[in-house]
Amino acid sequence: MFSRPLRAAACGALAAALAACGSSGSTTAQAPIEADPAPETEPDWSQAAADAQAAFDSAESLSVTNEPAPEVVTPVGPAPWTGYFSEKAVMLADTIRIEGPAGLLEHVVVSSDDDLYERSITTTDEGFVQITRRNSNDVREIRVQLDAWSMAVNDRVVVVERLDDGPVHVIADGEAIWRDMNGELIQGSRLEFTGEIGNDAAFVPQDPSEDPAPMEDPAPMDDPAPIEDTNASDADGIDAEPDAEPRSDAPEEQRSSGDDA
């Protein structure tokens, strides 16, 4: 139970609260507080959803009918190539020229040290031309890699990526030497190699022992001497025999019958 002072304090606080709310403190029932009036019309959410769905369907149908279908991008594979240079080999020469169709530069690597070599790149009627030279004779050879072929060049390397689809040509000039891993050796003042696009066969030097010996032109034949008519010569050398009585090989009975007639 509260003491009298506390009860008085509580009643004072309650009276103050009622006064703040506009109540006189009487026990007369107050009118109920009305809620905010409801809006005149409730939004039709189902209709809004239907309208949104219809707009979406309309936009989707327009995008399908009016816009072209996206193109399917097919990855581009490597350009056709040759297997001619697929076996390991080395080559030395004063100058080397390499020509080939589009995609050649994906198979050729040339030394590119600016301190040692000069390089120029131009576009000509032949195609894309790259020329590499040594800065001086004191620097090392120009190194070139064509598939499995390794090359060392004393003077100049010319690489031409042509516009056509022709074969790959490698031309080595100046005391050129080619050697494979089997010890097969080819050398000469000019060596030429041609790899046909689409042919996967590697270059194999031909065994000289298998080469057929070149056929010599037959010696011209003299006109044959005229053949003598031996019968005629014998006839000329034989003297004519004197006339002889004709021989009769008829049987004797026939001769007798002839005489009686």
CYANA upper distance limits for C-alpha pairs under 8 A (distance plus 0.5 A):
  2 PHE  CA      6 LEU  CA      6.56
  2 PHE  CA      7 ARG  CA      6.44
  3 SER  CA      7 ARG  CA      6.64
  4 ARG  CA      8 ALA  CA      6.67
  5 PRO  CA      9 ALA  CA      6.79
  6 LEU  CA     10 ALA  CA      6.70
  7 ARG  CA     11 CYS  CA      6.72
  8 ALA  CA     12 GLY  CA      6.74
  9 ALA  CA     13 ALA  CA      6.84
 10 ALA  CA     14 LEU  CA      6.74
 11 CYS  CA     15 ALA  CA      6.64
 12 GLY  CA     16 ALA  CA      6.76
 13 ALA  CA     17 ALA  CA      6.80
 14 LEU  CA     18 LEU  CA      6.74
 15 ALA  CA     19 ALA  CA      6.65
 15 ALA  CA     25 GLY  CA      7.15
 16 ALA  CA     20 ALA  CA      6.81
 17 ALA  CA     21 CYS  CA      6.96
 18 LEU  CA     22 GLY  CA      6.90
 18 LEU  CA     23 SER  CA      5.60
 18 LEU  CA     24 SER  CA      7.39
 18 LEU  CA     25 GLY  CA      6.64
 19 ALA  CA     23 SER  CA      5.80
 19 ALA  CA     24 SER  CA      6.78
 19 ALA  CA     25 GLY  CA      7.75
 44 ASP  CA     48 ALA  CA      7.06
 45 TRP  CA     49 ALA  CA      6.73
 46 SER  CA     50 ALA  CA      6.76
 47 GLN  CA     51 ASP  CA      6.67
 48 ALA  CA     52 ALA  CA      6.73
 49 ALA  CA     53 GLN  CA      6.72
 50 ALA  CA     54 ALA  CA      6.71
 51 ASP  CA     55 ALA  CA      6.75
 52 ALA  CA     56 PHE  CA      6.72
 53 GLN  CA     57 ASP  CA      6.69
 54 ALA  CA     58 SER  CA      6.65
 55 ALA  CA     59 ALA  CA      6.75
 56 PHE  CA     60 GLU  CA      6.68
 57 ASP  CA     61 SER  CA      6.67
 58 SER  CA     62 LEU  CA      6.82
 59 ALA  CA     63 SER  CA      6.77
 60 GLU  CA     64 VAL  CA      6.82
 61 SER  CA     65 THR  CA      6.72
 62 LEU  CA     66 ASN  CA      6.24
 62 LEU  CA     67 GLU  CA      8.24
 63 SER  CA     67 GLU  CA      5.93
 64 VAL  CA     68 PRO  CA      8.17
 64 VAL  CA     69 ALA  CA      8.36
 78 PRO  CA    103 GLY  CA      8.23
 79 ALA  CA    102 ALA  CA      7.86
 79 ALA  CA    103 GLY  CA      6.47
 80 PRO  CA    197 ILE  CA      6.97
 80 PRO  CA    198 GLY  CA      6.72
 81 TRP  CA    197 ILE  CA      5.52
 81 TRP  CA    198 GLY  CA      6.24
 81 TRP  CA    199 ASN  CA      8.24
 82 THR  CA    168 VAL  CA      8.48
 82 THR  CA    195 GLY  CA      6.48
 82 THR  CA    196 GLU  CA      6.41
 82 THR  CA    197 ILE  CA      5.17
 82 THR  CA    198 GLY  CA      5.89
 82 THR  CA    199 ASN  CA      5.77
 82 THR  CA    200 ASP  CA      5.88
 82 THR  CA    201 ALA  CA      8.16
 83 GLY  CA    195 GLY  CA      7.94
 83 GLY  CA    198 GLY  CA      8.38
 83 GLY  CA    199 ASN  CA      6.65
 83 GLY  CA    200 ASP  CA      4.43
 83 GLY  CA    201 ALA  CA      5.75
 83 GLY  CA    202 ALA  CA      5.65
 83 GLY  CA    203 PHE  CA      8.49
 84 TYR  CA    194 THR  CA      8.34
 84 TYR  CA    195 GLY  CA      5.61
 84 TYR  CA    196 GLU  CA      8.00
 84 TYR  CA    199 ASN  CA      7.88
 84 TYR  CA    200 ASP  CA      7.01
 84 TYR  CA    201 ALA  CA      6.21
 84 TYR  CA    202 ALA  CA      4.49
 84 TYR  CA    203 PHE  CA      5.45
 85 PHE  CA    146 LEU  CA      7.51
 85 PHE  CA    147 ASP  CA      6.36
 85 PHE  CA    148 ALA  CA      6.44
 85 PHE  CA    149 TRP  CA      6.71
 85 PHE  CA    195 GLY  CA      8.08
 85 PHE  CA    202 ALA  CA      6.42
 85 PHE  CA    203 PHE  CA      7.00
 86 SER  CA    147 ASP  CA      6.46
 86 SER  CA    148 ALA  CA      5.66
 86 SER  CA    149 TRP  CA      7.98
 86 SER  CA    202 ALA  CA      6.23
 86 SER  CA    203 PHE  CA      8.46
 87 GLU  CA    148 ALA  CA      6.16
 87 GLU  CA    149 TRP  CA      7.72
 87 GLU  CA    180 ASP  CA      8.46
 87 GLU  CA    202 ALA  CA      6.68
 87 GLU  CA    203 PHE  CA      7.90
 88 LYS  CA    148 ALA  CA      5.28
 88 LYS  CA    149 TRP  CA      6.00
 88 LYS  CA    150 SER  CA      8.19
 88 LYS  CA    180 ASP  CA      6.74
 88 LYS  CA    181 MET  CA      6.96
 89 ALA  CA    148 ALA  CA      7.23
 89 ALA  CA    149 TRP  CA      5.38
 89 ALA  CA    150 SER  CA      6.81
 89 ALA  CA    178 TRP  CA      7.70
 89 ALA  CA    179 ARG  CA      6.18
 89 ALA  CA    180 ASP  CA      4.64
 89 ALA  CA    181 MET  CA      6.68
 90 VAL  CA    149 TRP  CA      6.21
 90 VAL  CA    150 SER  CA      5.29
 90 VAL  CA    151 MET  CA      6.10
 90 VAL  CA    178 TRP  CA      6.37
 90 VAL  CA    179 ARG  CA      5.97
 90 VAL  CA    180 ASP  CA      6.84
 91 MET  CA    149 TRP  CA      8.05
 91 MET  CA    150 SER  CA      6.96
 91 MET  CA    151 MET  CA      5.25
 91 MET  CA    152 ALA  CA      6.97
 91 MET  CA    176 ALA  CA      7.65
 91 MET  CA    177 ILE  CA      5.95
 91 MET  CA    178 TRP  CA      4.88
 91 MET  CA    179 ARG  CA      6.90
 92 LEU  CA    151 MET  CA      6.36
 92 LEU  CA    152 ALA  CA      5.57
 92 LEU  CA    153 VAL  CA      6.48
 92 LEU  CA    176 ALA  CA      6.03
 92 LEU  CA    177 ILE  CA      5.71
 92 LEU  CA    178 TRP  CA      7.20
 93 ALA  CA    152 ALA  CA      7.29
 93 ALA  CA    153 VAL  CA      5.75
 93 ALA  CA    154 ASN  CA      6.99
 93 ALA  CA    172 ALA  CA      6.36
 93 ALA  CA    173 ASP  CA      6.45
 93 ALA  CA    174 GLY  CA      6.15
 93 ALA  CA    175 GLU  CA      6.54
 93 ALA  CA    176 ALA  CA      4.83
 93 ALA  CA    177 ILE  CA      7.09
 94 ASP  CA    153 VAL  CA      5.85
 94 ASP  CA    154 ASN  CA      5.12
 94 ASP  CA    155 ASP  CA      5.73
 94 ASP  CA    156 ARG  CA      7.45
 94 ASP  CA    172 ALA  CA      7.91
 94 ASP  CA    173 ASP  CA      6.45
 94 ASP  CA    174 GLY  CA      5.46
 94 ASP  CA    175 GLU  CA      7.64
 94 ASP  CA    176 ALA  CA      7.68
 95 THR  CA    153 VAL  CA      6.42
 95 THR  CA    154 ASN  CA      7.19
 95 THR  CA    155 ASP  CA      6.13
 95 THR  CA    156 ARG  CA      5.41
 95 THR  CA    157 VAL  CA      6.32
 95 THR  CA    172 ALA  CA      6.36
 95 THR  CA    173 ASP  CA      5.87
 95 THR  CA    174 GLY  CA      7.25
 96 ILE  CA    153 VAL  CA      7.36
 96 ILE  CA    156 ARG  CA      7.18
 96 ILE  CA    157 VAL  CA      5.57
 96 ILE  CA    158 VAL  CA      6.92
 96 ILE  CA    170 VAL  CA      7.53
 96 ILE  CA    171 ILE  CA      6.13
 96 ILE  CA    172 ALA  CA      5.01
 96 ILE  CA    173 ASP  CA      6.94
 97 ARG  CA    157 VAL  CA      6.40
 97 ARG  CA    158 VAL  CA      5.17
 97 ARG  CA    159 VAL  CA      6.43
 97 ARG  CA    160 VAL  CA      8.33
 97 ARG  CA    169 HIS  CA      8.33
 97 ARG  CA    170 VAL  CA      6.25
 97 ARG  CA    171 ILE  CA      5.67
 97 ARG  CA    172 ALA  CA      7.09
 98 ILE  CA    157 VAL  CA      8.47
 98 ILE  CA    158 VAL  CA      6.75
 98 ILE  CA    159 VAL  CA      5.36
 98 ILE  CA    160 VAL  CA      6.76
 98 ILE  CA    168 VAL  CA      7.76
 98 ILE  CA    169 HIS  CA      6.22
 98 ILE  CA    170 VAL  CA      5.14
 98 ILE  CA    171 ILE  CA      7.09
 99 GLU  CA    104 LEU  CA      8.27
 99 GLU  CA    159 VAL  CA      6.47
 99 GLU  CA    160 VAL  CA      5.25
 99 GLU  CA    161 GLU  CA      6.47
 99 GLU  CA    162 ARG  CA      7.36
 99 GLU  CA    168 VAL  CA      6.05
 99 GLU  CA    169 HIS  CA      5.61
 99 GLU  CA    170 VAL  CA      7.09
100 GLY  CA    104 LEU  CA      6.05
100 GLY  CA    160 VAL  CA      7.06
100 GLY  CA    161 GLU  CA      5.77
100 GLY  CA    162 ARG  CA      6.27
100 GLY  CA    165 ASP  CA      8.27
100 GLY  CA    166 GLY  CA      7.26
100 GLY  CA    167 PRO  CA      6.53
100 GLY  CA    168 VAL  CA      4.82
100 GLY  CA    169 HIS  CA      6.95
101 PRO  CA    161 GLU  CA      6.02
101 PRO  CA    162 ARG  CA      5.42
101 PRO  CA    163 LEU  CA      6.68
101 PRO  CA    164 ASP  CA      6.23
101 PRO  CA    165 ASP  CA      5.55
101 PRO  CA    166 GLY  CA      6.55
101 PRO  CA    167 PRO  CA      7.52
101 PRO  CA    168 VAL  CA      7.60
102 ALA  CA    161 GLU  CA      6.46
102 ALA  CA    162 ARG  CA      6.93
102 ALA  CA    163 LEU  CA      7.09
102 ALA  CA    164 ASP  CA      8.03
102 ALA  CA    165 ASP  CA      7.75
103 GLY  CA    107 HIS  CA      7.81
103 GLY  CA    161 GLU  CA      8.09
104 LEU  CA    108 VAL  CA      7.00
104 LEU  CA    161 GLU  CA      6.41
105 LEU  CA    109 VAL  CA      7.88
105 LEU  CA    161 GLU  CA      7.54
107 HIS  CA    145 GLN  CA      8.35
107 HIS  CA    146 LEU  CA      6.21
107 HIS  CA    147 ASP  CA      6.13
108 VAL  CA    144 VAL  CA      7.65
108 VAL  CA    145 GLN  CA      6.14
108 VAL  CA    146 LEU  CA      5.20
108 VAL  CA    147 ASP  CA      7.37
109 VAL  CA    144 VAL  CA      6.20
109 VAL  CA    145 GLN  CA      5.66
109 VAL  CA    146 LEU  CA      7.26
110 VAL  CA    132 THR  CA      8.40
110 VAL  CA    142 ILE  CA      7.83
110 VAL  CA    143 ARG  CA      6.50
110 VAL  CA    144 VAL  CA      5.10
110 VAL  CA    145 GLN  CA      7.12
111 SER  CA    117 TYR  CA      8.23
111 SER  CA    142 ILE  CA      6.47
111 SER  CA    143 ARG  CA      5.94
111 SER  CA    144 VAL  CA      7.04
112 SER  CA    117 TYR  CA      7.18
112 SER  CA    119 ARG  CA      7.99
113 ASP  CA    117 TYR  CA      6.40
114 ASP  CA    118 GLU  CA      6.84
114 ASP  CA    119 ARG  CA      8.36
115 ASP  CA    135 ASN  CA      8.32
116 LEU  CA    134 ARG  CA      6.66
116 LEU  CA    135 ASN  CA      6.11
116 LEU  CA    136 SER  CA      8.29
116 LEU  CA    139 VAL  CA      6.67
116 LEU  CA    140 ARG  CA      8.38
117 TYR  CA    132 THR  CA      7.02
117 TYR  CA    133 ARG  CA      5.97
117 TYR  CA    134 ARG  CA      4.99
117 TYR  CA    135 ASN  CA      5.59
117 TYR  CA    142 ILE  CA      8.29
118 GLU  CA    132 THR  CA      6.09
118 GLU  CA    133 ARG  CA      5.63
118 GLU  CA    134 ARG  CA      6.68
118 GLU  CA    135 ASN  CA      6.60
119 ARG  CA    130 GLN  CA      7.58
119 ARG  CA    131 ILE  CA      6.06
119 ARG  CA    132 THR  CA      4.90
119 ARG  CA    133 ARG  CA      6.95
120 SER  CA    130 GLN  CA      6.29
120 SER  CA    131 ILE  CA      5.81
120 SER  CA    132 THR  CA      7.16
121 ILE  CA    128 PHE  CA      7.92
121 ILE  CA    129 VAL  CA      6.26
121 ILE  CA    130 GLN  CA      5.08
121 ILE  CA    131 ILE  CA      7.08
122 THR  CA    128 PHE  CA      6.64
122 THR  CA    129 VAL  CA      5.81
122 THR  CA    130 GLN  CA      7.11
123 THR  CA    127 GLY  CA      6.20
123 THR  CA    128 PHE  CA      5.18
123 THR  CA    129 VAL  CA      6.48
124 THR  CA    128 PHE  CA      6.95
124 THR  CA    129 VAL  CA      7.55
126 GLU  CA    160 VAL  CA      7.85
126 GLU  CA    161 GLU  CA      8.37
126 GLU  CA    162 ARG  CA      6.25
126 GLU  CA    163 LEU  CA      7.56
127 GLY  CA    160 VAL  CA      6.90
127 GLY  CA    161 GLU  CA      6.11
127 GLY  CA    162 ARG  CA      5.03
127 GLY  CA    163 LEU  CA      6.13
128 PHE  CA    160 VAL  CA      6.14
128 PHE  CA    161 GLU  CA      5.62
128 PHE  CA    162 ARG  CA      7.10
129 VAL  CA    158 VAL  CA      7.62
129 VAL  CA    159 VAL  CA      6.32
129 VAL  CA    160 VAL  CA      5.09
129 VAL  CA    161 GLU  CA      7.08
130 GLN  CA    158 VAL  CA      6.34
130 GLN  CA    159 VAL  CA      5.65
130 GLN  CA    160 VAL  CA      6.96
131 ILE  CA    156 ARG  CA      7.63
131 ILE  CA    157 VAL  CA      6.24
131 ILE  CA    158 VAL  CA      5.11
131 ILE  CA    159 VAL  CA      6.96
132 THR  CA    142 ILE  CA      8.39
132 THR  CA    156 ARG  CA      6.23
132 THR  CA    157 VAL  CA      5.70
132 THR  CA    158 VAL  CA      7.11
133 ARG  CA    142 ILE  CA      8.05
133 ARG  CA    155 ASP  CA      6.51
133 ARG  CA    156 ARG  CA      5.20
133 ARG  CA    157 VAL  CA      7.16
134 ARG  CA    139 VAL  CA      7.40
134 ARG  CA    140 ARG  CA      8.50
134 ARG  CA    141 GLU  CA      7.90
134 ARG  CA    142 ILE  CA      7.46
134 ARG  CA    154 ASN  CA      8.22
134 ARG  CA    155 ASP  CA      6.77
134 ARG  CA    156 ARG  CA      7.59
135 ASN  CA    139 VAL  CA      7.72
140 ARG  CA    154 ASN  CA      8.50
141 GLU  CA    152 ALA  CA      6.16
141 GLU  CA    153 VAL  CA      5.83
141 GLU  CA    154 ASN  CA      5.58
141 GLU  CA    155 ASP  CA      8.11
142 ILE  CA    152 ALA  CA      6.11
142 ILE  CA    153 VAL  CA      5.51
142 ILE  CA    154 ASN  CA      7.00
142 ILE  CA    155 ASP  CA      8.15
142 ILE  CA    156 ARG  CA      8.15
142 ILE  CA    157 VAL  CA      8.12
143 ARG  CA    150 SER  CA      7.93
143 ARG  CA    151 MET  CA      6.26
143 ARG  CA    152 ALA  CA      5.35
143 ARG  CA    153 VAL  CA      7.01
144 VAL  CA    150 SER  CA      6.47
144 VAL  CA    151 MET  CA      5.46
144 VAL  CA    152 ALA  CA      6.91
144 VAL  CA    153 VAL  CA      8.28
145 GLN  CA    149 TRP  CA      6.28
145 GLN  CA    150 SER  CA      5.30
145 GLN  CA    151 MET  CA      6.75
146 LEU  CA    150 SER  CA      7.10
153 VAL  CA    157 VAL  CA      7.50
166 GLY  CA    196 GLU  CA      8.13
166 GLY  CA    197 ILE  CA      7.74
167 PRO  CA    194 THR  CA      7.09
167 PRO  CA    195 GLY  CA      6.15
167 PRO  CA    196 GLU  CA      5.18
167 PRO  CA    197 ILE  CA      6.00
168 VAL  CA    194 THR  CA      6.10
168 VAL  CA    195 GLY  CA      5.52
168 VAL  CA    196 GLU  CA      7.01
168 VAL  CA    197 ILE  CA      7.86
169 HIS  CA    192 GLU  CA      7.70
169 HIS  CA    193 PHE  CA      6.29
169 HIS  CA    194 THR  CA      5.18
169 HIS  CA    195 GLY  CA      7.09
170 VAL  CA    192 GLU  CA      6.23
170 VAL  CA    193 PHE  CA      5.63
170 VAL  CA    194 THR  CA      7.01
171 ILE  CA    190 ARG  CA      7.67
171 ILE  CA    191 LEU  CA      6.34
171 ILE  CA    192 GLU  CA      5.10
171 ILE  CA    193 PHE  CA      7.08
172 ALA  CA    176 ALA  CA      6.52
172 ALA  CA    190 ARG  CA      6.11
172 ALA  CA    191 LEU  CA      5.64
172 ALA  CA    192 GLU  CA      6.93
173 ASP  CA    189 SER  CA      6.26
173 ASP  CA    190 ARG  CA      5.04
173 ASP  CA    191 LEU  CA      7.13
174 GLY  CA    188 GLY  CA      8.30
174 GLY  CA    189 SER  CA      5.48
174 GLY  CA    190 ARG  CA      6.90
175 GLU  CA    187 GLN  CA      7.51
175 GLU  CA    188 GLY  CA      6.06
175 GLU  CA    189 SER  CA      4.96
175 GLU  CA    190 ARG  CA      7.55
176 ALA  CA    187 GLN  CA      6.00
176 ALA  CA    188 GLY  CA      5.98
176 ALA  CA    189 SER  CA      6.24
176 ALA  CA    190 ARG  CA      6.77
176 ALA  CA    191 LEU  CA      7.08
177 ILE  CA    185 LEU  CA      7.74
177 ILE  CA    186 ILE  CA      6.34
177 ILE  CA    187 GLN  CA      4.82
177 ILE  CA    188 GLY  CA      7.25
178 TRP  CA    185 LEU  CA      6.28
178 TRP  CA    186 ILE  CA      5.55
178 TRP  CA    187 GLN  CA      6.62
179 ARG  CA    183 GLY  CA      6.66
179 ARG  CA    184 GLU  CA      6.04
179 ARG  CA    185 LEU  CA      5.09
179 ARG  CA    186 ILE  CA      6.90
180 ASP  CA    184 GLU  CA      6.10
180 ASP  CA    185 LEU  CA      7.51
184 GLU  CA    205 PRO  CA      7.75
187 GLN  CA    191 LEU  CA      7.74
195 GLY  CA    199 ASN  CA      8.06
206 GLN  CA    210 GLU  CA      8.13
206 GLN  CA    211 ASP  CA      8.47
207 ASP  CA    211 ASP  CA      7.49
229 ASP  CA    233 SER  CA      6.98
230 THR  CA    234 ASP  CA      6.55
231 ASN  CA    235 ALA  CA      6.54
232 ALA  CA    236 ASP  CA      6.73
233 SER  CA    237 GLY  CA      6.78
234 ASP  CA    238 ILE  CA      6.67
250 ALA  CA    254 GLN  CA      6.99
250 ALA  CA    255 ARG  CA      7.53
251 PRO  CA    255 ARG  CA      7.21
252 GLU  CA    256 SER  CA      6.73
253 GLU  CA    257 SER  CA      6.72
254 GLN  CA    258 GLY  CA      6.71
255 ARG  CA    259 ASP  CA      6.82
256 SER  CA    260 ASP  CA      6.83
257 SER  CA    261 ALA  CA      6.82
